């Protein structure tokens, strides 16, 4: 059973994390863009045929660091997203419980 106290906690987290969620999502998107930008920069400045230039760009420390930053940002966003999803489910369980109580099922 979801208590009123637990419901309040869920609603508080949902209400207070909207902006943070948006910021984390945009940060992950920004980091993804930077990975692509870094790949393209290194590709353009590398020498050799197309495949060699792609390989140099992909294996560079700069691109690898950009990918790590992107993945870290994505993890942070996904953690909050999962937490928000859990809290939304708690609200839905409470709503179902309340409806059942009104109907005399619980």
Secondary structure, 3 states (H helix, E strand, C coil): CCCHHHHHHHHHHHHHCHHHHHHHHHHHHHHHHHHHHHHHHHHHHCCCCHHHHHHHHHHCHHHHHHHHHHHHHHHHHHHHHHHHHHHHHHHHHHHHHHHHHHCCCC
